[in-house]
Amino acid sequence: MKKYLLVGIVVALSLLTACGKKDFSKMTFNDGEYQGHFDNDDKDHPSTADVVLTIQDGKIVSCTAEFRDSKGNIKGDDYGKDAGDDKYKKAQIAVQGFSTYADKLVEVQDPNEVDAVSGATVSNKEFKEAVWDALEKAKEIIKTIVEEAIKNNLDIERKIFK
C-alpha cells in the first residue's frame, strides 16, 4: 500500500512541476555547479546554447553562456562573417545582445526576468531553456526524499510530513 502511495505522490508532483509557467520564486536549489543545454532545431535558426550555473546559498552567483551555430562554431567575433557585411553586422548585434544574458541572470536571479535584447531574441529563448535545464538539475524536490525513503526503507509519512 505504501508503494502505491509513494508512486501516487511522485506522479502528482511530476504533473504539478510539468504544467504551466515555471515559478522561479517557489523553487529552492542545491548548492553546486550545474550545466544546462538547449538544442534549437528550428530550420531557420538551428543552434545550441550551453550554460554553467554556480549556486551558493540557494542563489545563482555566477553564470556563463555559450552559443553555437548549426556547424558547432561558437557565436563570437567571427559569427556571420562569411554571410556578407549586412548579415555580419546583424549577427554581431545579436552577439552583443546575448552576451549580456548571463550577467543579467545573476543580477535578477530569475530566468523569466532576463529580457530579450533587440536582435538577440532567439538567443534569449535558447538561453532561458538552457538555464531551466541547469536549474532542473539543481532543484531540491520531494522526489529526493521519496527516493531516499525507498532506498532506506523509511516511513514515508514521517519523512514528508515532519
Solvent accessible surface area in square Angstrom, and as a share of the most:
residue,aa,sasa,rsa
1,M,186,0.83
2,K,111,0.47
3,K,158,0.67
4,Y,170,0.65
5,L,76,0.38
6,L,15,0.08
7,V,91,0.52
8,G,40,0.39
9,I,36,0.18
10,V,42,0.24
11,V,78,0.45
12,A,48,0.37
13,L,51,0.26
14,S,58,0.37
15,L,109,0.54
16,L,131,0.65
17,T,76,0.44
18,A,83,0.64
19,C,91,0.55
20,G,68,0.66
21,K,166,0.70
22,K,70,0.30
23,D,63,0.33
24,F,27,0.11
25,S,95,0.61
26,K,167,0.71
27,M,41,0.18
28,T,82,0.47
29,F,12,0.05
30,N,64,0.33
31,D,80,0.41
32,G,30,0.29
33,E,118,0.53
34,Y,37,0.14
35,Q,119,0.53
36,G,3,0.03
37,H,81,0.36
38,F,43,0.18
39,D,86,0.45
40,N,16,0.08
41,D,131,0.68
42,D,63,0.32
43,K,182,0.77
44,D,103,0.53
45,H,92,0.41
46,P,55,0.35
47,S,8,0.05
48,T,30,0.17
49,A,0,0.00
50,D,46,0.24
51,V,2,0.01
52,V,47,0.27
53,L,0,0.00
54,T,40,0.23
55,I,2,0.01
56,Q,105,0.47
57,D,124,0.64
58,G,35,0.34
59,K,121,0.51
60,I,3,0.02
61,V,67,0.39
62,S,49,0.32
63,C,12,0.07
64,T,87,0.51
65,A,37,0.29
66,E,62,0.28
67,F,6,0.02
68,R,75,0.28
69,D,31,0.16
70,S,77,0.50
71,K,169,0.72
72,G,34,0.33
73,N,81,0.42
74,I,95,0.48
75,K,22,0.09
76,G,22,0.21
77,D,116,0.60
78,D,100,0.52
79,Y,59,0.22
80,G,19,0.19
81,K,115,0.49
82,D,153,0.79
83,A,56,0.43
84,G,38,0.36
85,D,113,0.58
86,D,94,0.49
87,K,128,0.54
88,Y,57,0.22
89,K,132,0.56
90,K,127,0.54
91,A,12,0.09
92,Q,32,0.14
93,I,92,0.47
94,A,15,0.11
95,V,20,0.11
96,Q,129,0.58
97,G,4,0.03
98,F,11,0.05
99,S,72,0.46
100,T,67,0.39
101,Y,1,0.00
102,A,12,0.09
103,D,106,0.55
104,K,72,0.31
105,L,0,0.00
106,V,47,0.27
107,E,123,0.55
108,V,45,0.26
109,Q,42,0.19
110,D,24,0.13
111,P,0,0.00
112,N,41,0.21
113,E,96,0.43
114,V,0,0.00
115,D,105,0.55
116,A,50,0.38
117,V,58,0.33
118,S,95,0.61
119,G,49,0.47
120,A,3,0.02
121,T,82,0.47
122,V,56,0.32
123,S,8,0.05
124,N,10,0.05
125,K,110,0.47
126,E,0,0.00
127,F,0,0.00
128,K,46,0.19
129,E,68,0.31
130,A,0,0.00
131,V,0,0.00
132,W,16,0.06
133,D,48,0.25
134,A,0,0.00
135,L,1,0.01
136,E,78,0.35
137,K,115,0.49
138,A,0,0.00
139,K,25,0.10
140,E,87,0.39
141,I,67,0.34
142,I,47,0.24
143,K,92,0.39
144,T,80,0.46
145,I,59,0.30
146,V,3,0.01
147,E,92,0.41
148,E,68,0.30
149,A,3,0.02
150,I,107,0.54
151,K,169,0.71
152,N,75,0.38
153,N,140,0.72
154,L,65,0.32
155,D,55,0.29
156,I,5,0.03
157,E,64,0.29
158,R,142,0.52
159,K,48,0.20
160,I,35,0.18
161,F,148,0.62
162,K,201,0.85
